[in-house]
Amino acid sequence: MIVCHCTQISDHDIRAAVDWMRAADPETIITPGKIYHALGKRADCGGCMPLFLDTMRGCDNLAVPPILRGLRANRTGVSHEGRRKGHRVSQRSATV
C-alpha cells in the first residue's frame, strides 16, 4: 500500500527501513525523519503523516530500546532540565 503519494513510499518501505535501522543500531530512537532519510527522500506536503505514523507504530521493531526506557522516571522533581535558573532570555531581561 502506498503511504506517501508525493514520494512514493509504501508501507513495505517503512517496515524495511525500521528493520534496517534497528539491526544497524539497536539503541536508536526511530523517527519519521530518520525513516525519510534512510529512504533517501523528504517529506513534502505532510498529508501522509497520520498514516505514516500508524504504519510505523505497527512495526514490531519500533519499540523504545530497553536501555532507554524509564529515563524520565529517574528525573522526578527536576523541571528545569539541569539548566541554571534564569536561562531564558525573557527571564534575564526581566531581572536586569
N, C-alpha and C positions, 0 to 999 in steps of 0.2 A: 504494500500500500504506500502511495506517495504521501509523505507528511508535509513536505515543503515544496510547493509548486514552483516557487521562484528559483530555487537552487537544485531542484530535482533530487531531494533527499528522501529516501524511503525508510520505512521502519526497520528493514533489514540493515541498512547503512548505519542507523543509530545503534542498533544492538551490537553490530560488529565493532563499531568504534568504542563502545563501552567495554566490551570484552577485551579488546586490544589494549585499552588504557589500563584496565585492571590487571592484565597479565604483565604489562610493562612496569607498572608501579602499584603494588597492592595497597599502598597507603595514600594514594592520591584522592582528592576530592574531585568528583566528576561534575562538571557544569555544562550547560548548553554551549557556552562559548568555547570550551575545550573540545566539545564534540565537533562543532563547526570547524574549528582549527584543524582537528585531526583529519577531517574530511577534505580540507583544503578549500573551504567555502566560507561565506559570510552571510549573516542574517540580512535579509533585505527589508521586507515590509513588516515582519513580526506577526503577521496574521496566523502563522503556523505554531506559534509558541505554546498555546494550550495543548494542542495535540502532540507537539514535540516533547513537552514535559510529561504528558501522560505516557508516551512511549518510553521515555527514559525511566520513569517510575516502574514500568512493567519489566524492566531488565533485572535478571537475577543478581548480576554483579554490581549493581548500583549502590548498595548499602554502604554506609559510612564505615570505614575500616575500624576494627576493634580498638586499635591503639589511639584513635581519635575520639572514641565515644566517651561521654561523661566529662569532657574538658570544662564545660561551662559549670558543672556542678562543683568543681574544685575552686571556683572563684566566687563563691557566695559572699555577699556583703561588699563586694568591690564593684562599684558602679562607674568608676572613673577610668577603668581600663589601664591602670598603672600610670596615668599622666599626673603631672603635678597640678595643684589647684590653680585655676586661672589660666588654663592653657588656651582657651578660646580668645580670639581677637576681641569679641564683644565684651568679654569679662575684663580683659586687660585695659581696654579703653575706658571702661566704666570706673576702674579703680585709679586711673592716672589723673 
